[in-house]
Amino acid sequence: MPFGSQSSSVELMPKPSTHIKKLAFICAKCFNDKAEKLAWFVGSTLFNESLLCRTCWQGQFNKLTERERKEWGFYDNKKPRTNK
């Protein structure tokens, strides 16, 4: 068989899977399955790229460095207010 030619038994593209993949709605840290919402956490901690409940997410966020916290849009460096 010369180079470049393929036999008819070789499939070039795999068929799309029809299997439904279910995700577990559970916190990756405390395994709480009663949480109403889970948030995707991305940071340089053990639970990077994980679904976490609110309390676990806050705990992991507090472990981030100041520089990493500033990457989040909602984070504002808490400075004492001065009355002018």
N, CA, C and O atoms as a Tinker XYZ file with bonds, in Angstrom:
   336  protein
     1  N      0.842000   -1.166000    0.000000    73     2
     2  CA     0.000000    0.000000    0.000000    64     1     3
     3  C      0.896000    1.242000    0.000000    63     2     4     5
     4  O      1.731000    1.385000    0.893000    81     3
     5  N      0.749000    2.131000   -0.966000    73     3     6
     6  CA     1.606000    3.312000   -1.032000    64     5     7
     7  C      1.284000    4.294000    0.093000    63     6     8     9
     8  O      0.197000    4.261000    0.671000    81     7
     9  N      2.251000    5.170000    0.395000    73     7    10
    10  CA     2.055000    6.180000    1.437000    64     9    11
    11  C      0.972000    7.166000    1.018000    63    10    12    13
    12  O      0.832000    7.475000   -0.165000    81    11
    13  N      0.204000    7.659000    1.993000    73    11    14
    14  CA    -0.826000    8.655000    1.709000    64    13    15
    15  C     -2.188000    8.058000    1.440000    63    14    16    17
    16  O     -3.192000    8.754000    1.591000    81    15
    17  N     -2.264000    6.829000    1.058000    73    15    18
    18  CA    -3.578000    6.233000    0.820000    64    17    19
    19  C     -4.007000    5.490000    2.084000    63    18    20    21
    20  O     -3.178000    4.943000    2.811000    81    19
    21  N     -5.294000    5.482000    2.325000    73    19    22
    22  CA    -5.815000    4.836000    3.518000    64    21    23
    23  C     -6.831000    3.777000    3.106000    63    22    24    25
    24  O     -7.517000    3.900000    2.091000    81    23
    25  N     -6.901000    2.765000    3.904000    73    23    26
    26  CA    -7.894000    1.738000    3.619000    64    25    27
    27  C     -9.268000    2.247000    4.033000    63    26    28    29
    28  O     -9.370000    3.202000    4.803000    81    27
    29  N    -10.312000    1.625000    3.533000    73    27    30
    30  CA   -11.671000    2.073000    3.814000    64    29    31
    31  C    -12.114000    1.726000    5.226000    63    30    32    33
    32  O    -13.151000    2.225000    5.664000    81    31
    33  N    -11.390000    0.906000    5.951000    73    31    34
    34  CA   -11.794000    0.523000    7.302000    64    33    35
    35  C    -11.331000    1.525000    8.365000    63    34    36    37
    36  O    -11.711000    1.402000    9.529000    81    35
    37  N    -10.519000    2.509000    7.984000    73    35    38
    38  CA   -10.008000    3.494000    8.939000    64    37    39
    39  C    -10.940000    4.697000    8.960000    63    38    40    41
    40  O    -11.221000    5.286000    7.916000    81    39
    41  N    -11.428000    5.069000   10.162000    73    39    42
    42  CA   -12.279000    6.246000   10.297000    64    41    43
    43  C    -11.403000    7.460000   10.585000    63    42    44    45
    44  O    -10.517000    7.412000   11.438000    81    43
    45  N    -11.658000    8.533000    9.872000    73    43    46
    46  CA   -10.868000    9.737000   10.071000    64    45    47
    47  C    -11.398000   10.574000   11.230000    63    46    48    49
    48  O    -10.607000   11.123000   11.997000    81    47
    49  N    -12.700000   10.684000   11.374000    73    47    50
    50  CA   -13.302000   11.499000   12.430000    64    49    51
    51  C    -14.134000   10.601000   13.331000    63    50    52    53
    52  O    -14.930000    9.803000   12.835000    81    51
    53  N    -13.969000   10.714000   14.648000    73    51    54
    54  CA   -14.812000    9.907000   15.535000    64    53    55
    55  C    -16.239000   10.447000   15.538000    63    54    56    57
    56  O    -16.471000   11.640000   15.338000    81    55
    57  N    -17.173000    9.555000   15.766000    73    55    58
    58  CA   -18.572000    9.966000   15.827000    64    57    59
    59  C    -18.825000   10.650000   17.169000    63    58    60    61
    60  O    -18.247000   10.259000   18.183000    81    59
    61  N    -19.688000   11.670000   17.181000    73    59    62
    62  CA   -19.982000   12.338000   18.453000    64    61    63
    63  C    -20.669000   11.383000   19.417000    63    62    64    65
    64  O    -21.466000   10.537000   19.012000    81    63
    65  N    -20.355000   11.528000   20.667000    73    63    66
    66  CA   -20.918000   10.654000   21.687000    64    65    67
    67  C    -22.357000   11.056000   21.992000    63    66    68    69
    68  O    -22.668000   12.244000   22.082000    81    67
    69  N    -23.207000   10.098000   22.146000    73    67    70
    70  CA   -24.596000   10.364000   22.494000    64    69    71
    71  C    -24.844000   10.130000   23.979000    63    70    72    73
    72  O    -25.977000   10.252000   24.445000    81    71
    73  N    -23.798000    9.797000   24.725000    73    71    74
    74  CA   -23.936000    9.557000   26.153000    64    73    75
    75  C    -24.040000   10.888000   26.890000    63    74    76    77
    76  O    -23.290000   11.821000   26.605000    81    75
    77  N    -24.956000   10.970000   27.821000    73    75    78
    78  CA   -25.122000   12.168000   28.626000    64    77    79
    79  C    -24.151000   12.088000   29.801000    63    78    80    81
    80  O    -24.131000   11.105000   30.541000    81    79
    81  N    -23.349000   13.139000   29.960000    73    79    82
    82  CA   -22.405000   13.184000   31.066000    64    81    83
    83  C    -23.007000   14.061000   32.157000    63    82    84    85
    84  O    -23.284000   15.240000   31.933000    81    83
    85  N    -23.203000   13.497000   33.311000    73    83    86
    86  CA   -23.791000   14.226000   34.425000    64    85    87
    87  C    -22.685000   14.730000   35.343000    63    86    88    89
    88  O    -21.730000   14.016000   35.649000    81    87
    89  N    -22.841000   15.981000   35.774000    73    87    90
    90  CA   -21.917000   16.555000   36.743000    64    89    91
    91  C    -22.530000   16.448000   38.129000    63    90    92    93
    92  O    -23.739000   16.609000   38.293000    81    91
    93  N    -21.717000   16.183000   39.100000    73    91    94
    94  CA   -22.198000   16.132000   40.474000    64    93    95
    95  C    -22.283000   17.554000   41.001000    63    94    96    97
    96  O    -21.317000   18.311000   40.912000    81    95
    97  N    -23.424000   17.916000   41.545000    73    95    98
    98  CA   -23.616000   19.243000   42.122000    64    97    99
    99  C    -23.221000   19.165000   43.587000    63    98   100   101
   100  O    -24.063000   19.131000   44.485000    81    99
   101  N    -21.897000   19.140000   43.797000    73    99   102
   102  CA   -21.364000   18.942000   45.136000    64   101   103
   103  C    -20.078000   19.757000   45.275000    63   102   104   105
   104  O    -19.306000   19.886000   44.325000    81   103
   105  N    -19.863000   20.301000   46.468000    73   103   106
   106  CA   -18.657000   21.088000   46.733000    64   105   107
   107  C    -17.446000   20.154000   46.732000    63   106   108   109
   108  O    -17.486000   19.073000   47.321000    81   107
   109  N    -16.383000   20.574000   46.074000    73   107   110
   110  CA   -15.192000   19.732000   45.964000    64   109   111
   111  C    -14.394000   19.683000   47.261000    63   110   112   113
   112  O    -13.561000   18.794000   47.439000    81   111
   113  N    -14.635000   20.624000   48.168000    73   111   114
   114  CA   -13.866000   20.658000   49.410000    64   113   115
   115  C    -14.605000   19.992000   50.562000    63   114   116   117
   116  O    -14.074000   19.076000   51.190000    81   115
   117  N    -15.817000   20.437000   50.845000    73   115   118
   118  CA   -16.549000   19.906000   52.011000    64   117   119
   119  C    -17.586000   18.856000   51.626000    63   118   120   121
   120  O    -18.234000   18.284000   52.503000    81   119
   121  N    -17.752000   18.595000   50.335000    73   119   122
   122  CA   -18.694000   17.600000   49.814000    64   121   123
   123  C    -20.135000   17.877000   50.222000    63   122   124   125
   124  O    -20.935000   16.956000   50.387000    81   123
   125  N    -20.456000   19.170000   50.384000    73   123   126
   126  CA   -21.814000   19.580000   50.720000    64   125   127
   127  C    -22.655000   19.506000   49.455000    63   126   128   129
   128  O    -22.330000   20.135000   48.448000    81   127
   129  N    -23.731000   18.742000   49.510000    73   127   130
   130  CA   -24.613000   18.652000   48.350000    64   129   131
   131  C    -25.908000   19.417000   48.574000    63   130   132   133
   132  O    -26.825000   19.335000   47.757000    81   131
   133  N    -25.991000   20.162000   49.674000    73   131   134
   134  CA   -27.192000   20.935000   49.984000    64   133   135
   135  C    -27.079000   22.401000   49.568000    63   134   136   137
   136  O    -28.031000   23.158000   49.758000    81   135
   137  N    -25.952000   22.820000   49.012000    73   135   138
   138  CA   -25.747000   24.215000   48.630000    64   137   139
   139  C    -26.642000   24.572000   47.448000    63   138   140   141
   140  O    -26.817000   23.775000   46.526000    81   139
   141  N    -27.206000   25.782000   47.486000    73   139   142
   142  CA   -28.053000   26.237000   46.389000    64   141   143
   143  C    -27.230000   26.624000   45.168000    63   142   144   145
   144  O    -27.661000   26.434000   44.031000    81   143
   145  N    -26.044000   27.167000   45.413000    73   143   146
   146  CA   -25.180000   27.608000   44.318000    64   145   147
   147  C    -23.761000   27.113000   44.559000    63   146   148   149
   148  O    -23.306000   27.003000   45.698000    81   147
   149  N    -23.086000   26.822000   43.477000    73   147   150
   150  CA   -21.666000   26.509000   43.520000    64   149   151
   151  C    -20.953000   27.462000   42.576000    63   150   152   153
   152  O    -21.492000   27.836000   41.534000    81   151
   153  N    -19.753000   27.847000   42.940000    73   151   154
   154  CA   -18.980000   28.775000   42.114000    64   153   155
   155  C    -17.697000   28.096000   41.665000    63   154   156   157
   156  O    -17.103000   27.302000   42.394000    81   155
   157  N    -17.285000   28.429000   40.448000    73   155   158
   158  CA   -16.052000   27.883000   39.888000    64   157   159
   159  C    -14.901000   28.710000   40.423000    63   158   160   161
   160  O    -14.880000   29.928000   40.248000    81   159
   161  N    -13.940000   28.065000   41.075000    73   159   162
   162  CA   -12.808000   28.768000   41.671000    64   161   163
   163  C    -11.567000   28.526000   40.845000    63   162   164   165
   164  O    -11.248000   27.387000   40.502000    81   163
   165  N    -10.865000   29.603000   40.525000    73   163   166
   166  CA    -9.595000   29.523000   39.809000    64   165   167
   167  C     -8.574000   30.320000   40.606000    63   166   168   169
   168  O     -8.748000   31.522000   40.806000    81   167
   169  N     -7.530000   29.677000   41.053000    73   167   170
   170  CA    -6.487000   30.342000   41.822000    64   169   171
   171  C     -5.371000   29.363000   42.111000    63   170   172   173
   172  O     -5.439000   28.195000   41.729000    81   171
   173  N     -4.351000   29.842000   42.781000    73   171   174
   174  CA    -3.183000   28.993000   43.036000    64   173   175
   175  C     -3.311000   28.293000   44.389000    63   174   176   177
   176  O     -2.430000   28.416000   45.240000    81   175
   177  N     -4.384000   27.574000   44.579000    73   175   178
   178  CA    -4.578000   26.797000   45.795000    64   177   179
   179  C     -4.828000   25.344000   45.414000    63   178   180   181
   180  O     -4.843000   24.987000   44.236000    81   179
   181  N     -5.022000   24.526000   46.420000    73   179   182
   182  CA    -5.256000   23.108000   46.187000    64   181   183
   183  C     -6.523000   22.866000   45.373000    63   182   184   185
   184  O     -6.596000   21.906000   44.606000    81   183
   185  N     -7.525000   23.736000   45.539000    73   183   186
   186  CA    -8.802000   23.550000   44.869000    64   185   187
   187  C     -8.920000   24.420000   43.623000    63   186   188   189
   188  O     -9.985000   24.975000   43.352000    81   187
   189  N     -7.845000   24.542000   42.873000    73   187   190
   190  CA    -7.853000   25.281000   41.615000    64   189   191
   191  C     -8.770000   24.578000   40.620000    63   190   192   193
   192  O     -8.737000   23.356000   40.480000    81   191
   193  N     -9.586000   25.367000   39.934000    73   191   194
   194  CA   -10.531000   24.870000   38.934000    64   193   195
   195  C    -11.467000   23.815000   39.519000    63   194   196   197
   196  O    -11.563000   22.696000   39.014000    81   195
   197  N    -12.150000   24.197000   40.593000    73   195   198
   198  CA   -13.093000   23.317000   41.264000    64   197   199
   199  C    -14.391000   24.059000   41.536000    63   198   200   201
   200  O    -14.413000   25.288000   41.606000    81   199
   201  N    -15.466000   23.309000   41.687000    73   199   202
   202  CA   -16.734000   23.879000   42.118000    64   201   203
   203  C    -16.764000   23.884000   43.641000    63   202   204   205
   204  O    -16.586000   22.848000   44.280000    81   203
   205  N    -16.994000   25.074000   44.219000    73   203   206
   206  CA   -16.998000   25.209000   45.672000    64   205   207
   207  C    -18.258000   25.917000   46.136000    63   206   208   209
   208  O    -18.813000   26.753000   45.423000    81   207
   209  N    -18.712000   25.570000   47.356000    73   207   210
   210  CA   -19.832000   26.288000   47.955000    64   209   211
   211  C    -19.340000   27.660000   48.424000    63   210   212   213
   212  O    -18.147000   27.955000   48.360000    81   211
   213  N    -20.258000   28.479000   48.888000    73   211   214
   214  CA   -19.917000   29.861000   49.249000    64   213   215
   215  C    -18.838000   29.954000   50.329000    63   214   216   217
   216  O    -17.880000   30.712000   50.179000    81   215
   217  N    -18.983000   29.198000   51.405000    73   215   218
   218  CA   -18.020000   29.306000   52.505000    64   217   219
   219  C    -16.644000   28.778000   52.103000    63   218   220   221
   220  O    -15.627000   29.368000   52.468000    81   219
   221  N    -16.602000   27.693000   51.370000    73   219   222
   222  CA   -15.313000   27.147000   50.921000    64   221   223
   223  C    -14.659000   28.078000   49.905000    63   222   224   225
   224  O    -13.439000   28.245000   49.907000    81   223
   225  N    -15.478000   28.691000   49.026000    73   223   226
   226  CA   -14.946000   29.607000   48.024000    64   225   227
   227  C    -14.311000   30.809000   48.701000    63   226   228   229
   228  O    -13.225000   31.236000   48.311000    81   227
   229  N    -14.980000   31.363000   49.720000    73   227   230
   230  CA   -14.437000   32.515000   50.436000    64   229   231
   231  C    -13.135000   32.155000   51.142000    63   230   232   233
   232  O    -12.193000   32.947000   51.154000    81   231
   233  N    -13.081000   30.966000   51.728000    73   231   234
   234  CA   -11.859000   30.530000   52.398000    64   233   235
   235  C    -10.693000   30.409000   51.435000    63   234   236   237
   236  O     -9.572000   30.799000   51.760000    81   235
   237  N    -10.951000   29.868000   50.250000    73   235   238
   238  CA    -9.886000   29.735000   49.256000    64   237   239
   239  C     -9.477000   31.097000   48.694000    63   238   240   241
   240  O     -8.303000   31.330000   48.409000    81   239
   241  N    -10.455000   31.995000   48.537000    73   239   242
   242  CA   -10.149000   33.335000   48.042000    64   241   243
   243  C     -9.257000   34.072000   49.034000    63   242   244   245
   244  O     -8.353000   34.800000   48.623000    81   243
   245  N     -9.491000   33.898000   50.324000    73   243   246
   246  CA    -8.674000   34.562000   51.347000    64   245   247
   247  C     -7.243000   34.035000   51.376000    63   246   248   249
   248  O     -6.350000   34.713000   51.883000    81   247
   249  N     -7.014000   32.852000   50.847000    73   247   250
   250  CA    -5.661000   32.286000   50.803000    64   249   251
   251  C     -4.854000   32.803000   49.608000    63   250   252   253
   252  O     -3.649000   32.565000   49.533000    81   251
   253  N     -5.499000   33.501000   48.682000    73   251   254
   254  CA    -4.783000   34.034000   47.522000    64   253   255
   255  C     -3.900000   35.202000   47.925000    63   254   256   257
   256  O     -4.143000   35.857000   48.939000    81   255
   257  N     -2.889000   35.455000   47.135000    73   255   258
   258  CA    -2.041000   36.617000   47.380000    64   257   259
   259  C     -2.789000   37.879000   46.971000    63   258   260   261
   260  O     -3.797000   37.815000   46.266000    81   259
   261  N     -2.292000   39.016000   47.416000    73   259   262
   262  CA    -2.932000   40.298000   47.084000    64   261   263
   263  C     -2.972000   40.510000   45.574000    63   262   264   265
   264  O     -3.956000   41.018000   45.039000    81   263
   265  N     -1.917000   40.125000   44.903000    73   263   266
   266  CA    -1.846000   40.288000   43.442000    64   265   267
   267  C     -2.910000   39.430000   42.740000    63   266   268   269
   268  O     -3.549000   39.876000   41.788000    81   267
   269  N     -3.087000   38.204000   43.221000    73   267   270
   270  CA    -4.094000   37.318000   42.628000    64   269   271
   271  C     -5.505000   37.812000   42.919000    63   270   272   273
   272  O     -6.396000   37.685000   42.079000    81   271
   273  N     -5.707000   38.372000   44.106000    73   271   274
   274  CA    -7.032000   38.892000   44.447000    64   273   275
   275  C     -7.422000   40.059000   43.545000    63   274   276   277
   276  O     -8.590000   40.212000   43.188000    81   275
   277  N     -6.453000   40.870000   43.182000    73   275   278
   278  CA    -6.732000   42.044000   42.338000    64   277   279
   279  C     -7.153000   41.641000   40.932000    63   278   280   281
   280  O     -7.719000   42.460000   40.208000    81   279
   281  N     -6.894000   40.406000   40.529000    73   279   282
   282  CA    -7.312000   39.939000   39.210000    64   281   283
   283  C     -8.820000   39.742000   39.138000    63   282   284   285
   284  O     -9.389000   39.738000   38.047000    81   283
   285  N     -9.471000   39.578000   40.279000    73   283   286
   286  CA   -10.919000   39.420000   40.327000    64   285   287
   287  C    -11.543000   40.804000   40.232000    63   286   288   289
   288  O    -11.112000   41.726000   40.924000    81   287
   289  N    -12.536000   40.955000   39.395000    73   287   290
   290  CA   -13.146000   42.252000   39.126000    64   289   291
   291  C    -13.866000   42.866000   40.311000    63   290   292   293
   292  O    -13.933000   44.091000   40.419000    81   291
   293  N    -14.405000   42.052000   41.199000    73   291   294
   294  CA   -15.170000   42.579000   42.319000    64   293   295
   295  C    -14.291000   43.007000   43.482000    63   294   296   297
   296  O    -14.750000   43.727000   44.368000    81   295
   297  N    -13.025000   42.574000   43.494000    73   295   298
   298  CA   -12.157000   42.818000   44.653000    64   297   299
   299  C    -11.678000   44.252000   44.659000    63   298   300   301
   300  O    -11.143000   44.754000   43.670000    81   299
   301  N    -11.879000   44.902000   45.793000    73   299   302
   302  CA   -11.395000   46.256000   45.995000    64   301   303
   303  C    -10.512000   46.227000   47.229000    63   302   304   305
   304  O    -10.926000   45.765000   48.292000    81   303
   305  N     -9.309000   46.716000   47.080000    73   303   306
   306  CA    -8.385000   46.722000   48.199000    64   305   307
   307  C     -8.989000   47.557000   49.321000    63   306   308   309
   308  O     -9.196000   48.760000   49.159000    81   307
   309  N     -9.268000   46.935000   50.438000    73   307   310
   310  CA    -9.937000   47.612000   51.543000    64   309   311
   311  C     -8.959000   48.548000   52.248000    63   310   312   313
   312  O     -8.073000   48.109000   52.981000    81   311
   313  N     -9.136000   49.824000   52.014000    73   311   314
   314  CA    -8.318000   50.833000   52.687000    64   313   315
   315  C     -9.224000   51.586000   53.656000    63   314   316   317
   316  O    -10.417000   51.743000   53.393000    81   315
   317  N     -8.670000   52.050000   54.770000    73   315   318
   318  CA    -9.496000   52.789000   55.708000    64   317   319
   319  C    -10.016000   54.077000   55.069000    63   318   320   321
   320  O     -9.288000   54.775000   54.363000    81   319
   321  N    -11.265000   54.371000   55.326000    73   319   322
   322  CA   -11.856000   55.588000   54.778000    64   321   323
   323  C    -11.412000   56.794000   55.589000    63   322   324   325
   324  O    -11.250000   56.714000   56.807000    81   323
   325  N    -11.222000   57.887000   54.918000    73   323   326
   326  CA   -10.884000   59.126000   55.593000    64   325   327
   327  C    -12.018000   60.114000   55.378000    63   326   328   329
   328  O    -12.486000   60.297000   54.255000    81   327
   329  N    -12.450000   60.739000   56.438000    73   327   330
   330  CA   -13.514000   61.735000   56.321000    64   329   331
   331  C    -12.897000   63.078000   55.984000    63   330   332   333
   332  O    -12.042000   63.582000   56.713000    81   331
   333  N    -13.334000   63.651000   54.881000    73   331   334
   334  CA   -12.790000   64.950000   54.445000    64   333   335
   335  C    -13.801000   66.026000   54.630000    63   334   336
   336  O    -13.530000   67.187000   54.322000    81   335
